[in-house]
Amino acid sequence: MADYLNTLFFGIYPYIALTVMAVGCVLRYDREPYSWRSGSSQLLRRRQLVWGSNLFHIGVLIVFLGHLAGLLTPIELFDAVGIGHGFKQLMAIVVGGIAGVMCLIGGAMLLYRRLADPRIRRSSSFGDIAILILLLLQLMLGLGTIPVSMGHLDGGEMVKFMAWAQGILTFQSGAARHVADVHWVFKMHLFLGLTIFVVFPFTRLVHMLSVPVRYSWRPGYQIVRTRGSHDARRAGNPGGGTPAE
């Protein structure tokens, strides 16, 4: 039974999660392009946003890139350049721990802002709050792996996760066996991470895939008028004021 569940969660579910994410993102971009946005609440209580947003985004960027490079870089490449598994494990603990704490603090500030400020709470959807809670749970699980990792400073456990991730991407049938005997906190971390892939296309997280390169050749001008010109138009002087710089 344990082998069956391990294969289901870490041998089959990864492909379901990645397929839902890929197909869901394509369909959303094709059918609901105007919903493909971050849905920022920056205009509402901006001062409350700055610290939380900066901590969260910087932290999550470091965590994401660290996981991407750490899991998907071929093990042979680390061996070829002389980076030992123990050193890699220690760097993951230190750098990932600092970035994770930053991200957790920033995310908690953003969640508090959404729940405690009545104006922002009214403008937030269920999905906005739910995905933030999921991300915070994932961060706490990730930080919870650090004490366990401290007992495996030889890097052996990290090699298992690298072999699993690379096995999934190369369609190796026995990839799930690499994580069969790891600590439950790692398994929960992996499972919730895959679940975030599943819900990704249906949340504001899709804006992570967008790079605003089209602004470089966007036709025409975006005219933004000052408050004075807006008031002048309402008073019957449509020519009042000048476009703001």
Backbone hydrogen bonds in HBPLUS format (Angstrom, degrees):
<---DONOR---> <-ACCEPTOR-->    atom                        ^
c    i                          cat <-CA-CA->   ^        H-A-AA   ^      H-
h    n   atom  resd res      DA  || num        DHA   H-A  angle D-A-AA Bond
n    s   type  num  typ     dist DA aas  dist angle  dist       angle   num
A0005-LEU N   A0001-MET O   2.96 MM   4  6.26 165.1  1.99 155.3 158.0     1
A0006-ASN N   A0002-ALA O   2.95 MM   4  6.09 156.6  2.01 145.3 152.3     2
A0007-THR N   A0003-ASP O   2.96 MM   4  6.14 156.6  2.02 145.9 151.7     3
A0008-LEU N   A0004-TYR O   2.87 MM   4  6.11 154.1  1.94 147.9 155.9     4
A0009-PHE N   A0005-LEU O   2.87 MM   4  6.02 171.4  1.88 156.6 157.5     5
A0010-PHE N   A0006-ASN O   2.93 MM   4  5.76 156.3  1.99 142.5 149.8     6
A0011-GLY N   A0007-THR O   2.75 MM   4  4.54 128.4  2.01 124.5 129.4     7
A0012-ILE N   A0007-THR O   2.93 MM   5  6.38 123.9  2.25 153.7 167.7     8
A0013-TYR N   A0008-LEU O   2.87 MM   5  6.00 153.2  1.95 152.6 161.2     9
A0015-TYR N   A0012-ILE O   3.06 MM   3  5.66 128.6  2.33 114.7 126.2    10
A0016-ILE N   A0012-ILE O   3.27 MM   4  6.67 153.6  2.35 147.4 155.2    11
A0017-ALA N   A0013-TYR O   2.83 MM   4  6.04 165.9  1.85 162.1 165.3    12
A0018-LEU N   A0014-PRO O   2.97 MM   4  6.12 165.8  1.99 147.4 151.2    13
A0019-THR N   A0015-TYR O   2.96 MM   4  5.94 152.5  2.03 139.2 147.0    14
A0020-VAL N   A0016-ILE O   2.94 MM   4  6.10 166.9  1.96 153.1 156.4    15
A0021-MET N   A0017-ALA O   3.00 MM   4  6.13 159.1  2.04 146.9 153.2    16
A0022-ALA N   A0018-LEU O   2.99 MM   4  6.11 165.7  2.01 144.7 148.4    17
A0023-VAL N   A0019-THR O   2.91 MM   4  5.97 171.3  1.92 159.1 160.3    18
A0024-GLY N   A0020-VAL O   2.82 MM   4  5.49 150.7  1.90 136.7 146.7    19
A0025-CYS N   A0021-MET O   3.02 MM   4  6.00 156.1  2.07 141.5 147.4    20
A0026-VAL N   A0022-ALA O   3.17 MM   4  6.38 161.5  2.21 147.5 152.3    21
A0027-LEU N   A0023-VAL O   2.95 MM   4  6.16 168.3  1.97 156.5 159.5    22
A0028-ARG N   A0024-GLY O   2.93 MM   4  6.02 158.4  1.97 145.6 152.1    23
A0029-TYR N   A0025-CYS O   2.97 MM   4  6.06 164.6  2.00 148.0 152.3    24
A0030-ASP N   A0026-VAL O   2.99 MM   4  6.12 146.7  2.11 143.0 152.4    25
A0031-ARG N   A0027-LEU O   2.79 MM   4  5.84 161.8  1.83 152.0 156.8    26
A0032-GLU N   A0028-ARG O   2.73 MM   4  5.13 152.0  1.81 136.7 145.6    27
A0035-SER N   A0032-GLU O   3.03 MM   3  5.51 157.0  2.09 113.8 121.2    28
A0036-TRP N   A0033-PRO O   3.16 MM   3  5.31 159.0  2.21 104.0 110.3    29
A0037-ARG N   A0035-SER O   2.97 MM   2  5.67 123.2  2.30 110.0  93.7    30
A0044-LEU N   A0041-SER O   2.91 MM   3  5.38 152.9  1.98 112.9 121.8    31
A0048-GLN N   A0045-ARG O   3.23 MM   3  5.73 135.5  2.44 109.3 119.4    32
A0049-LEU N   A0046-ARG O   2.86 MM   3  5.10 144.4  1.99 106.7 118.2    33
A0050-VAL N   A0046-ARG O   3.35 MM   4  6.60 143.9  2.49 159.0 167.0    34
A0053-SER N   A0049-LEU O   2.80 MM   4  5.68 167.1  1.82 165.8 170.1    35
A0054-ASN N   A0050-VAL O   2.98 MM   4  6.05 167.0  1.99 153.6 157.6    36
A0055-LEU N   A0051-TRP O   3.00 MM   4  6.10 172.4  2.01 154.9 157.4    37
A0056-PHE N   A0052-GLY O   2.96 MM   4  5.98 161.3  1.99 145.9 152.0    38
A0057-HIS N   A0053-SER O   2.88 MM   4  5.92 173.7  1.88 154.4 156.6    39
A0058-ILE N   A0054-ASN O   3.01 MM   4  5.92 164.4  2.03 148.5 153.5    40
A0059-GLY N   A0055-LEU O   3.02 MM   4  5.90 158.9  2.06 139.8 146.6    41
A0060-VAL N   A0056-PHE O   2.83 MM   4  5.94 163.9  1.86 151.3 156.4    42
A0061-LEU N   A0057-HIS O   3.00 MM   4  5.97 148.8  2.10 138.1 146.2    43
A0062-ILE N   A0058-ILE O   3.14 MM   4  6.38 161.7  2.18 149.8 153.7    44
A0063-VAL N   A0059-GLY O   2.96 MM   4  6.17 165.2  1.99 152.4 157.0    45
A0064-PHE N   A0060-VAL O   2.85 MM   4  5.87 162.4  1.88 143.3 148.6    46
A0065-LEU N   A0061-LEU O   2.99 MM   4  6.09 172.5  1.99 150.5 152.9    47
A0066-GLY N   A0062-ILE O   2.85 MM   4  5.86 152.5  1.93 144.3 153.0    48
A0067-HIS N   A0063-VAL O   2.93 MM   4  6.12 159.7  1.97 149.6 154.3    49
A0068-LEU N   A0064-PHE O   2.88 MM   4  6.07 161.5  1.92 150.5 156.5    50
A0069-ALA N   A0065-LEU O   2.90 MM   4  6.02 170.8  1.91 150.7 152.9    51
A0070-GLY N   A0066-GLY O   2.80 MM   4  5.69 156.8  1.86 143.1 151.2    52
A0071-LEU N   A0067-HIS O   2.90 MM   4  5.73 159.5  1.94 145.4 149.5    53
A0072-LEU N   A0068-LEU O   3.15 MM   4  5.87 155.6  2.21 137.7 144.9    54
A0073-THR N   A0069-ALA O   3.16 MM   4  5.47 144.0  2.30 133.9 138.0    55
A0077-LEU N   A0074-PRO O   2.96 MM   3  5.39 137.5  2.15 107.4 118.9    56
A0079-ASP N   A0075-ILE O   3.12 MM   4  6.46 159.7  2.16 150.3 156.3    57
A0080-ALA N   A0076-GLU O   2.84 MM   4  5.99 147.6  1.94 140.4 149.5    58
A0081-VAL N   A0077-LEU O   3.09 MM   4  6.35 151.4  2.17 149.9 155.4    59
A0083-ILE N   A0078-PHE O   2.92 MM   5  5.13 152.9  1.99 157.9 155.0    60
A0082-GLY N   A0079-ASP O   3.26 MM   3  5.12 154.2  2.33  96.8 104.3    61
A0088-LYS N   A0084-GLY O   3.04 MM   4  6.27 161.5  2.07 149.9 155.4    62
A0089-GLN N   A0085-HIS O   2.90 MM   4  6.06 152.3  1.98 143.5 151.1    63
A0090-LEU N   A0086-GLY O   2.96 MM   4  6.22 158.0  2.01 148.3 153.9    64
A0091-MET N   A0087-PHE O   2.93 MM   4  6.16 160.0  1.97 152.3 157.5    65
A0092-ALA N   A0088-LYS O   2.98 MM   4  6.14 152.4  2.06 143.0 150.7    66
A0093-ILE N   A0089-GLN O   3.02 MM   4  6.30 149.7  2.11 144.4 152.5    67
A0094-VAL N   A0090-LEU O   2.98 MM   4  6.24 165.8  2.00 153.7 156.6    68
A0095-VAL N   A0091-MET O   2.85 MM   4  5.73 151.2  1.94 149.1 155.3    69
A0096-GLY N   A0092-ALA O   2.93 MM   4  5.12 133.1  2.15 117.6 131.9    70
A0097-GLY N   A0093-ILE O   2.90 MM   4  5.44 138.7  2.07 120.8 132.6    71
A0098-ILE N   A0094-VAL O   3.02 MM   4  6.23 164.3  2.04 150.6 153.9    72
A0099-ALA N   A0095-VAL O   2.97 MM   4  6.13 173.5  1.97 155.5 157.7    73
A0100-GLY N   A0096-GLY O   2.78 MM   4  5.72 149.9  1.86 138.8 148.3    74
A0101-VAL N   A0097-GLY O   2.99 MM   4  6.15 154.7  2.05 145.6 151.2    75
A0102-MET N   A0098-ILE O   3.03 MM   4  6.30 163.7  2.05 151.9 156.5    76
A0103-CYS N   A0099-ALA O   2.91 MM   4  6.09 163.9  1.93 149.4 154.0    77
A0104-LEU N   A0100-GLY O   2.85 MM   4  5.99 153.2  1.92 144.1 151.9    78
A0105-ILE N   A0101-VAL O   2.93 MM   4  6.10 165.5  1.95 154.3 157.3    79
A0106-GLY N   A0102-MET O   2.95 MM   4  6.14 169.2  1.96 153.3 156.7    80
A0107-GLY N   A0103-CYS O   2.79 MM   4  5.87 159.3  1.83 146.2 152.8    81
A0108-ALA N   A0104-LEU O   2.90 MM   4  6.01 154.3  1.96 144.2 151.2    82
A0109-MET N   A0105-ILE O   3.01 MM   4  6.27 152.4  2.09 146.8 154.2    83
A0110-LEU N   A0106-GLY O   2.99 MM   4  6.29 153.8  2.06 147.2 154.3    84
A0111-LEU N   A0107-GLY O   2.87 MM   4  6.10 156.0  1.93 148.9 155.5    85
A0112-TYR N   A0108-ALA O   2.93 MM   4  6.06 163.1  1.96 146.9 151.7    86
A0113-ARG N   A0109-MET O   2.98 MM   4  6.10 153.6  2.05 141.5 149.1    87
A0114-ARG N   A0110-LEU O   3.01 MM   4  6.26 152.8  2.09 143.7 150.3    88
A0115-LEU N   A0111-LEU O   2.99 MM   4  6.21 150.6  2.07 150.2 158.1    89
A0116-ALA N   A0112-TYR O   2.74 MM   4  5.61 157.9  1.79 152.9 158.8    90
A0117-ASP N   A0113-ARG O   3.25 MM   4  5.70 154.5  2.32 132.5 137.7    91
A0121-ARG N   A0117-ASP O   2.81 MM   4  5.93 158.1  1.86 160.5 168.1    92
A0122-ARG N   A0118-PRO O   3.07 MM   4  6.19 152.0  2.15 142.5 147.8    93
A0123-SER N   A0120-ILE O   3.10 MM   3  5.09 125.8  2.40  94.5 108.7    94
A0124-SER N   A0121-ARG O   3.28 MM   3  5.18 158.5  2.33  99.5 105.8    95
A0129-ILE N   A0125-SER O   3.39 MM   4  6.74 158.1  2.44 149.1 152.7    96
A0130-ALA N   A0126-PHE O   2.84 MM   4  5.99 164.8  1.87 155.4 160.7    97
A0131-ILE N   A0127-GLY O   2.99 MM   4  5.91 170.4  2.00 148.4 150.6    98
A0133-ILE N   A0129-ILE O   3.00 MM   4  6.26 153.9  2.06 149.3 156.5    99
A0134-LEU N   A0130-ALA O   2.94 MM   4  6.21 157.3  1.99 149.0 155.4   100
A0135-LEU N   A0131-ILE O   2.96 MM   4  6.14 157.3  2.01 144.0 149.7   101
A0136-LEU N   A0132-LEU O   3.01 MM   4  6.23 153.2  2.08 143.8 151.0   102
A0137-LEU N   A0133-ILE O   2.93 MM   4  6.19 157.3  1.98 150.9 157.1   103
A0138-GLN N   A0134-LEU O   2.91 MM   4  6.16 155.1  1.97 147.2 154.5   104
A0139-LEU N   A0135-LEU O   2.91 MM   4  6.16 149.3  2.01 143.1 151.5   105
A0140-MET N   A0136-LEU O   2.95 MM   4  6.21 156.5  2.00 148.0 154.0   106
A0141-LEU N   A0137-LEU O   2.95 MM   4  6.22 153.9  2.02 147.3 154.4   107
A0142-GLY N   A0138-GLN O   2.88 MM   4  6.09 153.9  1.95 143.0 150.8   108
A0143-LEU N   A0139-LEU O   2.87 MM   4  6.15 159.0  1.92 151.6 156.5   109
A0144-GLY N   A0140-MET O   2.86 MM   4  5.97 137.0  2.04 134.1 146.9   110
A0145-THR N   A0142-GLY O   3.16 MM   3  5.33 149.6  2.25  99.6 108.6   111
A0146-ILE N   A0143-LEU O   3.18 MM   3  5.52 154.9  2.25 106.5 113.8   112
A0149-SER N   A0145-THR O   2.82 MM   4  6.03 156.0  1.88 153.4 161.3   113
A0150-MET N   A0146-ILE O   2.92 MM   4  6.16 140.4  2.07 151.6 162.3   114
A0151-GLY N   A0148-VAL O   3.06 MM   3  5.54 151.2  2.14 109.1 117.6   115
A0152-HIS N   A0149-SER O   2.85 MM   3  5.09 162.9  1.88 113.6 117.7   116
A0155-GLY N   A0152-HIS O   3.12 MM   3  6.01 167.9  2.14 124.3 126.8   117
A0159-VAL N   A0155-GLY O   3.15 MM   4  6.42 152.8  2.23 150.8 157.9   118
A0160-LYS N   A0156-GLY O   3.34 MM   4  6.68 144.6  2.48 139.7 148.1   119
A0160-LYS N   A0157-GLU O   3.10 MM   3  5.18 123.8  2.43  95.8 109.8   120
A0161-PHE N   A0157-GLU O   3.29 MM   4  6.75 152.0  2.37 147.0 153.3   121
A0162-MET N   A0158-MET O   2.95 MM   4  6.27 156.3  2.01 152.8 159.9   122
A0163-ALA N   A0159-VAL O   2.90 MM   4  6.07 162.3  1.93 148.9 153.6   123
A0164-TRP N   A0160-LYS O   2.90 MM   4  6.12 149.8  1.99 143.2 152.0   124
A0165-ALA N   A0161-PHE O   2.92 MM   4  6.09 174.6  1.92 152.9 153.7   125
A0166-GLN N   A0162-MET O   2.98 MM   4  6.04 169.3  1.99 152.9 156.4   126
A0167-GLY N   A0163-ALA O   2.89 MM   4  5.76 137.8  2.07 131.0 143.0   127
A0168-ILE N   A0164-TRP O   2.90 MM   4  6.18 149.7  1.99 150.8 158.3   128
A0169-LEU N   A0165-ALA O   3.15 MM   4  6.42 163.5  2.18 147.8 151.5   129
A0170-THR N   A0166-GLN O   3.08 MM   4  6.14 132.6  2.31 134.0 145.5   130
A0172-GLN N   A0167-GLY O   2.82 MM   5  4.97 178.6  1.82 153.4 153.2   131
A0171-PHE N   A0168-ILE O   3.17 MM   3  5.09 163.0  2.20 104.9 107.9   132
A0175-ALA N   A0172-GLN O   3.34 MM   3  5.60 156.9  2.39 121.2 118.4   133
A0177-ARG N   A0174-GLY O   3.15 MM   3  5.70 149.1  2.25 113.9 121.9   134
A0178-HIS N   A0175-ALA O   3.13 MM   3  5.87 157.4  2.18 120.3 125.8   135
A0179-VAL N   A0176-ALA O   3.24 MM   3  5.86 150.2  2.33 114.1 120.4   136
A0180-ALA N   A0177-ARG O   3.34 MM   3  5.01 169.8  2.35 101.4 103.7   137
A0186-PHE N   A0183-HIS O   3.04 MM   3  5.56 131.9  2.28 111.2 122.8   138
A0187-LYS N   A0183-HIS O   3.31 MM   4  6.74 154.7  2.37 146.1 153.4   139
A0188-MET N   A0184-TRP O   2.88 MM   4  6.16 157.3  1.93 153.4 159.0   140
A0189-HIS N   A0185-VAL O   3.02 MM   4  6.13 151.8  2.10 137.0 144.8   141
A0190-LEU N   A0186-PHE O   2.89 MM   4  6.17 156.7  1.94 150.8 156.6   142
A0191-PHE N   A0187-LYS O   2.87 MM   4  6.04 166.0  1.89 150.6 154.8   143
A0192-LEU N   A0188-MET O   2.92 MM   4  6.03 168.0  1.94 150.2 153.6   144
A0193-GLY N   A0189-HIS O   3.05 MM   4  6.08 151.3  2.13 138.4 146.8   145
A0194-LEU N   A0190-LEU O   3.00 MM   4  6.27 154.4  2.06 150.1 156.2   146
A0195-THR N   A0191-PHE O   2.96 MM   4  6.24 148.4  2.06 143.7 153.2   147
A0196-ILE N   A0192-LEU O   2.93 MM   4  6.21 144.8  2.05 145.8 154.5   148
A0197-PHE N   A0193-GLY O   3.26 MM   4  6.62 143.2  2.40 137.4 146.6   149
A0197-PHE N   A0194-LEU O   3.10 MM   3  5.05 121.5  2.45  91.7 106.4   150
A0198-VAL N   A0194-LEU O   3.16 MM   4  6.59 143.2  2.30 139.1 148.8   151
A0198-VAL N   A0195-THR O   3.04 MM   3  4.94 117.8  2.44  90.8 106.3   152
A0199-VAL N   A0195-THR O   3.13 MM   4  6.53 155.6  2.20 151.7 156.1   153
A0200-PHE N   A0196-ILE O   2.93 MM   4  5.79 124.7  2.24 138.9 153.1   154
A0202-PHE N   A0199-VAL O   3.00 MM   3  5.56 148.0  2.10 119.9 129.5   155
A0203-THR N   A0200-PHE O   3.25 MM   3  5.57 164.5  2.28 121.7 120.6   156
A0207-HIS N   A0204-ARG O   3.23 MM   3  6.24 171.9  2.24 127.4 128.6   157
A0208-MET N   A0205-LEU O   2.94 MM   3  5.80 169.8  1.95 127.1 130.5   158
A0209-LEU N   A0206-VAL O   2.98 MM   3  5.75 161.1  2.02 123.1 127.7   159
A0210-SER N   A0207-HIS O   3.18 MM   3  5.27 162.5  2.21 105.6 111.0   160
A0213-VAL N   A0211-VAL O   2.66 MM   2  5.63 143.6  1.79 106.9  97.3   161
A0216-SER N   A0213-VAL O   3.09 MM   3  5.89 162.9  2.12 121.5 125.9   162
A0217-TRP N   A0214-ARG O   3.19 MM   3  5.74 143.9  2.33 111.9 119.5   163
A0244-ALA N   A0224-VAL O   2.71 MM  20  5.62 159.5  1.75 158.0 165.0   164
A0230-HIS N   A0226-THR O   3.14 MM   4  6.44 155.1  2.21 149.1 156.2   165
A0231-ASP N   A0227-ARG O   2.94 MM   4  6.18 158.2  1.99 149.2 154.8   166
A0232-ALA N   A0228-GLY O   2.89 MM   4  6.10 146.7  2.00 140.8 150.8   167
A0233-ARG N   A0229-SER O   3.00 MM   4  6.23 154.7  2.07 145.3 150.6   168
A0234-ARG N   A0230-HIS O   3.14 MM   4  6.41 156.3  2.19 144.9 151.3   169
A0235-ALA N   A0231-ASP O   3.01 MM   4  6.22 132.8  2.24 136.5 149.2   170
A0235-ALA N   A0232-ALA O   3.06 MM   3  4.97 127.3  2.35  91.2 105.7   171
A0237-ASN N   A0232-ALA O   2.82 MM   5  5.17 160.8  1.86 146.8 143.0   172
A0236-GLY N   A0233-ARG O   3.06 MM   3  5.14 159.4  2.10 103.1 109.5   173
A0240-GLY N   A0237-ASN O   2.98 MM   3  5.52 169.9  1.99 123.6 125.9   174
